[in-house]
Amino acid sequence: MAALPTLGMVHDDNSRVAPQSMGMEHLIDLFLVGGRPHNGDSLRKVTVLVNHGYVVGYSEDRRNPLWSAYRASEVKGDADPIRFERARFFYADSRTASAVDGRTYGDGFDRGHMTPNFAIASQYGSLAQLETFFMTNMSPQQGDLNRGPWARLEQHVVAAAQEKEHVFVICGPIFGDDPEMVTRGSDRDIQIPEAFYMILVDASMEFRTRPVIDIVAYRFPQDAARGADISDRALFGVSVNQIEEETGLDFFPSFDGLMIDWEAREGEVADEHWVLSD
C-alpha cells in the first residue's frame, strides 16, 4: 500500500461540518474523546455529520464513512435497556451530495453498520437508532466479518461499558491503493474496503491535567473468519499509529498537548483484549 501523509506533524484538518449539522455541532464532544479525528488527505475531504447518538466523518469521494464515533455508557438500575424494533429500511442521507441509496451491495457484502444500532437505541432512543441506518454509516462488509467478529466486538463494547462506565469507540474502513467498486448500480461508485478498524477508549479520567486512558485497537481484514477469536491480539491487534498510516487520519489530536508521552503511546499495540468479569 502506498504511504499516506505522515500525520504526526499534520495540523491541517481537511474536514468540514455539513451545513445541516452545524446546529448540532455542540454534540460532537459528547461522542468523542481526545478531539475529532483530523483528516490529513487534502485530496479527499471529510464531511462531518452529527446525529443524535453518534457522529460520522464521511467521504463523498469514497461514498463511505471514513470514521464513525460513539460513546457506550453503563446502564444503571435493574431494568433492561429500552429496546426498539430494528429499522426496516436503509436510508439515503440528504446531507451529502452522493446520497447513496439503500440498495444492497451484492457479491456477499453486507451493509455493515459502523456505529451499531443496538448500542445507540438502548441509550439514545428510537430516533437515534433510525439514524444509524443512514447509508453514511454503512460500508461494504463481508457477511462473515459483519455477522462474526465485528458483531462480537460490538457486543463486547456494550458489556465493557457496564464495567468501565463509559467506552468511546471510533471505527471505520481501510482502503487499498486501487479499491474495487460495488457493481450493483452503475451510478453508485461505492468503494470497497480491504479491512476495518475499531479503536476502544476507556477515558473516565480524560479531564484531568494528565488523563489516565486505556486504548485497545483492532484491524479486521475483509476475509476474517466468522468464528475468529476477537481476543487474538497477534491476529487482530494493531497500534493507533498503524491505523493512522493506513487511513490518513489523525486520531485523538488533543492528546498531543495533554500527554507528553502520547506519541509513544499511539505507537504501542495493547497486549490484551479487555477481559471482563462474568
ChimeraX attribute file (.defattr): number of C-alpha atoms within 10 A of each C-alpha:
attribute: neighborCount
match mode: 1-to-1
recipient: residues
	/A:1	8
	/A:2	8
	/A:3	10
	/A:4	15
	/A:5	18
	/A:6	15
	/A:7	20
	/A:8	14
	/A:9	9
	/A:10	14
	/A:11	12
	/A:12	12
	/A:13	17
	/A:14	16
	/A:15	21
	/A:16	15
	/A:17	17
	/A:18	18
	/A:19	14
	/A:20	14
	/A:21	17
	/A:22	14
	/A:23	11
	/A:24	14
	/A:25	17
	/A:26	10
	/A:27	17
	/A:28	22
	/A:29	13
	/A:30	14
	/A:31	23
	/A:32	22
	/A:33	27
	/A:34	19
	/A:35	15
	/A:36	23
	/A:37	24
	/A:38	21
	/A:39	26
	/A:40	26
	/A:41	19
	/A:42	13
	/A:43	8
	/A:44	16
	/A:45	18
	/A:46	26
	/A:47	22
	/A:48	28
	/A:49	27
	/A:50	23
	/A:51	20
	/A:52	18
	/A:53	26
	/A:54	26
	/A:55	27
	/A:56	28
	/A:57	28
	/A:58	25
	/A:59	20
	/A:60	20
	/A:61	14
	/A:62	18
	/A:63	22
	/A:64	24
	/A:65	25
	/A:66	30
	/A:67	28
	/A:68	28
	/A:69	25
	/A:70	26
	/A:71	24
	/A:72	23
	/A:73	22
	/A:74	16
	/A:75	18
	/A:76	10
	/A:77	7
	/A:78	6
	/A:79	7
	/A:80	9
	/A:81	14
	/A:82	12
	/A:83	14
	/A:84	15
	/A:85	10
	/A:86	13
	/A:87	14
	/A:88	8
	/A:89	11
	/A:90	20
	/A:91	20
	/A:92	17
	/A:93	19
	/A:94	12
	/A:95	15
	/A:96	19
	/A:97	9
	/A:98	19
	/A:99	17
	/A:100	22
	/A:101	15
	/A:102	16
	/A:103	15
	/A:104	15
	/A:105	20
	/A:106	13
	/A:107	12
	/A:108	12
	/A:109	19
	/A:110	19
	/A:111	22
	/A:112	21
	/A:113	24
	/A:114	31
	/A:115	28
	/A:116	20
	/A:117	20
	/A:118	22
	/A:119	22
	/A:120	24
	/A:121	23
	/A:122	20
	/A:123	19
	/A:124	15
	/A:125	17
	/A:126	19
	/A:127	14
	/A:128	18
	/A:129	28
	/A:130	21
	/A:131	24
	/A:132	27
	/A:133	26
	/A:134	20
	/A:135	23
	/A:136	32
	/A:137	29
	/A:138	25
	/A:139	25
	/A:140	26
	/A:141	27
	/A:142	25
	/A:143	20
	/A:144	20
	/A:145	25
	/A:146	21
	/A:147	15
	/A:148	18
	/A:149	20
	/A:150	26
	/A:151	17
	/A:152	17
	/A:153	17
	/A:154	18
	/A:155	14
	/A:156	15
	/A:157	23
	/A:158	20
	/A:159	20
	/A:160	22
	/A:161	18
	/A:162	16
	/A:163	14
	/A:164	17
	/A:165	16
	/A:166	20
	/A:167	27
	/A:168	22
	/A:169	26
	/A:170	25
	/A:171	23
	/A:172	26
	/A:173	28
	/A:174	23
	/A:175	18
	/A:176	15
	/A:177	10
	/A:178	10
	/A:179	14
	/A:180	14
	/A:181	16
	/A:182	19
	/A:183	14
	/A:184	14
	/A:185	13
	/A:186	9
	/A:187	10
	/A:188	17
	/A:189	17
	/A:190	24
	/A:191	20
	/A:192	25
	/A:193	23
	/A:194	19
	/A:195	19
	/A:196	22
	/A:197	24
	/A:198	24
	/A:199	20
	/A:200	20
	/A:201	21
	/A:202	20
	/A:203	19
	/A:204	17
	/A:205	11
	/A:206	15
	/A:207	12
	/A:208	9
	/A:209	9
	/A:210	13
	/A:211	15
	/A:212	13
	/A:213	11
	/A:214	14
	/A:215	21
	/A:216	21
	/A:217	26
	/A:218	26
	/A:219	23
	/A:220	22
	/A:221	18
	/A:222	21
	/A:223	13
	/A:224	21
	/A:225	15
	/A:226	17
	/A:227	12
	/A:228	16
	/A:229	15
	/A:230	18
	/A:231	17
	/A:232	13
	/A:233	18
	/A:234	10
	/A:235	15
	/A:236	18
	/A:237	21
	/A:238	24
	/A:239	19
	/A:240	25
	/A:241	23
	/A:242	15
	/A:243	23
	/A:244	22
	/A:245	17
	/A:246	18
	/A:247	23
	/A:248	22
	/A:249	25
	/A:250	24
	/A:251	23
	/A:252	17
	/A:253	20
	/A:254	14
	/A:255	19
	/A:256	13
	/A:257	11
	/A:258	16
	/A:259	14
	/A:260	11
	/A:261	11
	/A:262	16
	/A:263	14
	/A:264	9
	/A:265	16
	/A:266	21
	/A:267	13
	/A:268	17
	/A:269	19
	/A:270	19
	/A:271	13
	/A:272	12
	/A:273	16
	/A:274	15
	/A:275	9
	/A:276	11
	/A:277	7
	/A:278	4
